[in-house]
Amino acid sequence: MNDGSFQVCQPVPPALDAYSQDAIARIVASYAEPAFQVQVTHIRQSRTDGTVHPVVIVPGSHRVPIQAKKGSPDQKTLIAGRVYVRRPTPESAEPATAADWRDLFDRCIRAGRDDLLDAIRGILDGRSVAAEELPPSKQEHLKAWRDKGLMRWRELVTDGADPQSAESLGYYSVAYQIDAPLPDRLLPEVLDLLNRATVRHTGWSPWWVPTRSGIRPYVHDNAIECYLGDEPGHWLADPAHTDFWRVTVKGQALLVRGFDEDSIPDRLPQGKGFDITMPVWRIAECFLQAASFAKQLSSTPVPLTIMVTWRGLKGRELLHVEGRRSVHPKKIAKQNTLDRSLSIMSNKIEDQLPEILLDFLQPLYALFDFFKLPKQLVDEEVRRLRSNQF
């Protein structure tokens, strides 16, 4: 769905009982070896159309190739013992060339590398990776550029006049810049590199590049800009899915996004909750994207300055929407805003991600009645993120 839309399969099932998490998991376990987790969700097509569609999200980043445990009923779609990969068309097919097999093995090896690093961290038992102090000039430069981008975002939100926008409920922004000279590039080339740098660990990647008319990026004030809340009848018109982002040829990037907790009003009242795992996932994705984009823009590691701001925290209760983790007694934030920043080399982020996140996020969690973020929680959630177990 790189164009920001789903392809609706017809006919729409009259009931969704056959599309539950357990039902789809049983099908996967019957046909895939080894079995893997999938996420099943139900999405309403738009605010005006009450049709609900089942969506099955299949993760990547597997440690070994996945093969068919048994053949499909027609013995054509799936053949027992065969390995299948996903094609861009989209379709699933067997690796057809040596390059296909090499790409498959490379992806499995990279995924296994994360497990090795996790094991090493367990042995060392959590030495914290301290972020460097930011020189005032770098921080002030990035802050000025970020604030200009936030003003631009507020203009777009005001034009849309959505009373349930992230501006009114709460949001977080992530801004970063590469503090090193970069080759001269035109905006179309930067957009292509940004697209290549997309980190796909969840179903909603930061700085993803849509291609559909109405939400695809455009040029504004010598920067690439994208606003997903600018389309009438947007298929997911809620705070967590109406992203705004800007990117420049100088390696500056800004993302503004509403809280996931405000996008599930049937499960949680808006403005009241703050999920205990969500900052680990969302900030991890943003840090990994920054490292990936830096790698696209520079052939050598570069210093990054990163700033994250959370707004609309006051009165929110720390909880876990999925219910896997409990928070007791209640932890409620009394402060509305928090700003965090760091400077780090781009090549350190991927290998030291859990340690960086633990150090970076502790002050955020402390706002909730002195809650101390457990290292084990960060390690486990980063592992789930990298395994696409969202």
C-alpha positions in Angstrom: 0.0 0.0 0.0 2.8 2.5 -1.0 0.1 4.7 -2.5 -1.7 5.0 0.9 -4.7 2.9 0.0 -5.8 -0.7 0.3 -7.0 -2.7 -2.6 -10.5 -3.9 -1.6 -11.2 -7.5 -2.5 -14.7 -8.4 -3.6 -17.1 -9.6 -2.5 -16.9 -8.1 1.0 -17.6 -10.9 3.5 -21.0 -10.5 5.2 -19.5 -11.5 8.6 -15.9 -11.2 9.9 -16.0 -14.3 12.2 -13.6 -16.1 9.7 -11.2 -13.3 9.9 -10.3 -13.3 13.6 -6.8 -13.3 14.9 -7.1 -17.0 16.0 -8.6 -18.1 12.7 -5.9 -16.6 10.5 -3.2 -17.8 12.9 -4.5 -21.4 12.5 -4.3 -21.1 8.7 -0.7 -19.8 8.8 0.3 -22.6 11.2 -1.3 -25.1 8.8 0.5 -23.9 5.7 3.8 -22.2 6.8 6.9 -23.8 8.2 8.1 -22.4 10.5 4.8 -20.7 11.5 4.9 -16.9 12.1 2.7 -14.3 13.7 0.4 -12.1 11.7 -1.7 -9.2 12.8 -5.4 -9.1 12.0 -7.3 -5.9 12.2 -10.6 -4.5 11.0 -10.7 -1.1 9.4 -13.7 1.0 8.5 -13.3 2.3 5.0 -14.1 5.9 5.7 -16.1 8.2 8.0 -19.1 8.1 5.6 -19.0 4.5 4.6 -19.8 2.0 7.4 -18.3 -1.0 5.6 -15.7 -2.8 7.8 -12.9 -4.7 6.0 -10.5 -7.3 7.5 -6.8 -6.5 7.0 -4.1 -9.2 7.5 -0.6 -7.7 8.0 2.2 -10.2 7.4 5.6 -9.4 9.1 9.0 -9.7 7.6 12.5 -9.9 9.2 12.4 -13.7 9.6 15.5 -15.6 10.7 15.0 -18.4 8.2 13.3 -18.8 4.9 9.6 -19.7 5.1 8.4 -22.7 3.1 5.0 -24.2 2.4 4.2 -27.0 4.9 1.6 -28.4 2.6 0.1 -27.6 -0.8 -3.0 -25.5 -1.5 -6.1 -27.3 -2.5 -5.5 -26.5 -6.2 -1.8 -27.6 -5.8 -0.8 -24.5 -7.8 -1.0 -21.5 -5.5 1.2 -23.3 -2.9 3.4 -26.4 -3.4 4.6 -28.3 -0.4 8.3 -27.8 0.4 8.7 -24.7 -1.8 10.0 -21.4 -0.5 8.1 -18.2 -1.4 9.1 -14.5 -1.3 7.0 -11.4 -1.8 7.1 -9.6 -5.2 6.4 -5.9 -5.7 3.5 -6.5 -8.1 2.2 -7.6 -5.4 2.4 -11.4 -5.5 4.1 -14.3 -3.8 6.5 -16.4 -5.9 9.5 -18.7 -5.6 12.9 -17.1 -5.8 13.7 -17.3 -9.5 17.3 -16.2 -9.8 20.6 -16.3 -7.9 20.0 -12.7 -7.0 16.6 -13.5 -5.5 18.2 -16.2 -3.3 21.1 -14.0 -2.3 18.7 -11.2 -1.2 16.6 -13.7 0.8 19.6 -15.1 2.6 21.0 -11.6 3.3 17.7 -10.6 4.9 17.7 -13.7 7.1 21.3 -13.1 8.1 20.6 -9.4 9.0 17.7 -10.5 11.1 19.8 -13.1 12.9 22.4 -10.5 13.6 19.9 -8.7 15.9 19.5 -11.8 18.0 23.2 -12.1 18.4 23.5 -8.5 19.6 20.6 -9.1 22.0 22.5 -12.0 23.5 25.6 -9.9 23.9 23.5 -7.3 25.7 22.1 -9.9 28.0 25.7 -10.9 29.0 26.8 -7.4 29.6 23.5 -6.7 31.4 22.7 -3.3 30.2 25.5 -0.8 30.1 23.8 2.5 29.4 24.9 4.3 26.2 25.1 8.0 27.1 24.3 10.5 24.4 26.7 13.3 23.8 25.9 16.8 25.0 24.7 19.0 22.1 26.6 22.1 21.2 24.2 25.0 21.5 24.7 26.0 17.8 23.5 22.6 16.5 20.6 22.4 18.8 19.5 26.0 18.1 19.8 25.5 14.4 17.7 22.4 14.4 15.1 23.9 16.8 14.6 27.0 14.6 14.1 24.8 11.5 11.7 22.5 13.4 9.7 25.4 14.8 9.3 26.7 11.3 8.0 23.3 10.2 5.5 23.2 13.1 4.1 26.5 12.1 3.6 25.2 8.6 1.9 22.1 10.0 -0.5 24.3 12.1 -1.4 26.3 9.0 -2.5 23.1 7.3 -4.3 21.8 10.4 -6.2 25.1 10.7 -7.2 25.0 7.0 -8.6 21.5 7.6 -10.5 22.7 10.7 -10.6 19.2 12.2 -11.7 19.4 15.9 -10.1 16.0 16.6 -6.7 16.8 15.1 -3.5 15.9 16.8 -2.9 19.7 17.4 -5.9 19.7 19.8 -5.5 16.3 21.4 -1.7 15.9 21.6 1.2 14.8 19.4 4.9 14.1 19.2 7.4 15.5 16.7 10.7 14.1 15.7 13.3 16.4 14.0 16.8 15.6 13.0 19.7 16.9 10.9 22.9 15.6 9.5 25.8 17.7 10.8 28.2 17.0 8.0 28.6 18.3 4.4 26.6 16.3 1.8 26.8 16.0 -2.0 24.7 18.5 -3.9 21.4 16.9 -4.9 18.1 18.0 -6.4 14.8 17.5 -4.6 13.6 14.6 -6.9 16.8 12.6 -6.0 16.4 13.3 -2.3 12.8 12.1 -2.5 13.9 8.8 -4.1 16.6 8.3 -1.4 14.0 9.0 1.3 11.8 6.4 -0.2 14.6 3.9 -0.2 15.4 4.7 3.4 11.9 3.7 4.6 12.0 1.4 7.7 9.2 -1.1 7.5 8.8 -2.7 11.0 5.2 -1.7 11.5 2.2 -1.0 9.3 2.7 2.8 9.4 6.4 3.7 8.8 7.7 7.2 9.6 8.4 9.4 6.6 6.8 6.9 4.3 6.3 8.2 0.7 2.8 7.8 -0.7 2.2 7.9 -4.4 -1.5 8.5 -4.6 -2.9 11.8 -5.8 -4.1 13.9 -2.9 -1.5 12.7 -0.3 1.7 12.3 -2.3 4.6 14.7 -1.4 5.0 18.1 -3.0 7.6 20.9 -3.0 7.0 23.8 -0.6 9.5 26.5 0.5 12.4 24.6 -1.1 11.6 21.4 0.9 9.8 18.2 0.3 6.5 18.2 2.2 3.8 15.7 2.8 0.5 16.0 4.7 -1.8 13.0 5.0 -4.6 15.0 6.6 -5.3 17.0 3.5 -7.4 14.5 1.6 -11.3 14.5 2.0 -12.5 11.1 3.2 -9.0 10.0 4.1 -9.2 6.2 4.6 -7.7 6.6 8.1 -8.5 10.1 9.2 -7.4 9.9 12.8 -4.5 11.6 14.7 -2.1 8.7 14.4 -2.4 8.4 10.6 -2.6 12.0 9.4 1.2 12.5 9.4 2.9 15.7 8.4 6.6 15.6 7.4 9.2 17.8 5.7 12.7 16.9 4.3 15.4 19.1 2.8 18.4 18.5 0.6 20.6 19.4 3.5 19.6 16.2 5.4 17.0 17.8 7.7 13.8 15.9 8.5 10.7 16.6 10.6 7.8 14.3 11.4 4.6 15.3 13.3 2.2 12.6 14.3 -0.7 12.3 16.7 -0.8 9.7 19.5 -1.9 6.1 18.6 -3.9 6.1 21.9 -6.2 8.9 20.5 -7.0 6.9 17.4 -8.9 4.0 19.1 -11.9 5.8 20.7 -13.9 2.6 20.9 -11.2 1.2 23.2 -9.8 4.3 25.0 -11.2 7.8 25.5 -9.2 10.4 23.5 -6.6 12.4 25.5 -6.7 10.0 28.5 -4.2 7.3 27.9 -0.5 6.9 27.2 0.6 3.4 26.2 3.7 2.1 28.1 5.2 0.4 25.0 4.3 2.9 22.2 7.2 5.4 22.7 9.7 2.6 22.5 8.3 1.5 19.2 7.6 4.9 17.6 10.9 6.5 18.6 12.9 3.4 17.7 11.3 3.5 14.2 12.3 7.2 13.8 15.8 6.6 15.0 16.3 3.7 12.6 14.9 5.8 9.8 17.3 8.6 10.5 20.2 6.2 10.4 18.9 4.6 7.2 18.4 8.0 5.5 21.9 9.1 6.6 23.3 6.0 4.9 21.5 6.9 1.7 22.8 10.4 1.8 26.4 9.7 2.8 28.8 6.9 2.0 30.4 7.3 5.5 28.9 7.5 9.0 27.8 11.0 9.9 26.9 12.9 13.1 23.1 13.3 13.7 21.4 15.8 15.9 17.9 14.5 16.9 15.1 16.3 18.8 11.9 14.8 20.0 9.0 16.7 21.6 5.8 15.3 23.2 2.8 17.7 23.6 -0.5 16.9 25.4 0.8 14.6 28.2 -0.9 16.2 31.2 -3.7 14.1 32.6 -2.9 11.0 30.6 -2.6 7.7 32.4 0.2 5.2 31.8 -1.3 1.9 30.6 -1.1 -0.9 28.1 -3.8 -1.1 25.5 -3.1 -4.7 24.5 -3.1 -5.8 28.2 0.2 -7.7 28.1 1.7 -5.3 30.7 0.2 -3.9 33.8 0.8 -0.6 35.5 -0.1 -0.5 39.2 -0.9 1.8 40.9 -2.1 4.4 38.5 0.6 6.6 37.0 -0.6 10.0 35.7 1.4 12.8 34.1 1.2 16.3 35.6 3.4 18.0 33.0 2.1 18.7 29.5 5.3 18.9 27.4 8.7 17.3 27.2 11.6 18.0 24.9 14.6 15.6 24.5 17.6 15.9 22.2 20.8 14.0 21.5 23.8 13.9 19.1 25.0 10.5 17.9 26.9 9.0 15.0 24.5 7.4 12.5 26.3 4.0 12.5 25.8 3.5 16.2 22.0 3.6 16.2 21.2 0.2 14.8 23.7 -1.8 17.0 23.0 0.2 20.2 19.3 0.9 19.8 18.0 -0.5 23.1 20.6 1.3 25.2 20.0 4.6 23.3 16.3 4.3 23.8 16.5 3.5 27.5 18.6 6.5 28.2 16.6 8.8 25.9 13.1 7.8 27.2 13.7 7.6 30.9 12.7 11.3 31.5 9.5 10.8 29.6 8.3 7.9 31.7 9.4 9.7 34.9 6.7 12.3 34.3 4.2 9.5 35.1 4.5 9.6 38.9 8.3 8.8 38.8 7.8 5.6 36.8 11.2 4.0 36.0 11.3 2.5 32.5 12.6 -1.1 32.9 15.5 -2.2 30.7 13.8 -5.5 30.1 10.8 -3.8 28.7 12.9 -1.9 26.2 14.9 -5.0 25.2 11.7 -7.0 24.7 9.8 -4.4 22.7 12.8 -3.6 20.5 13.0 -7.4 19.8 9.3 -7.5 18.9 9.7 -4.4 16.7 12.6 -5.9 14.8 10.6 -9.2 14.4 7.6 -7.1 13.1 5.4 -8.6 15.9 3.2 -5.5 16.2 
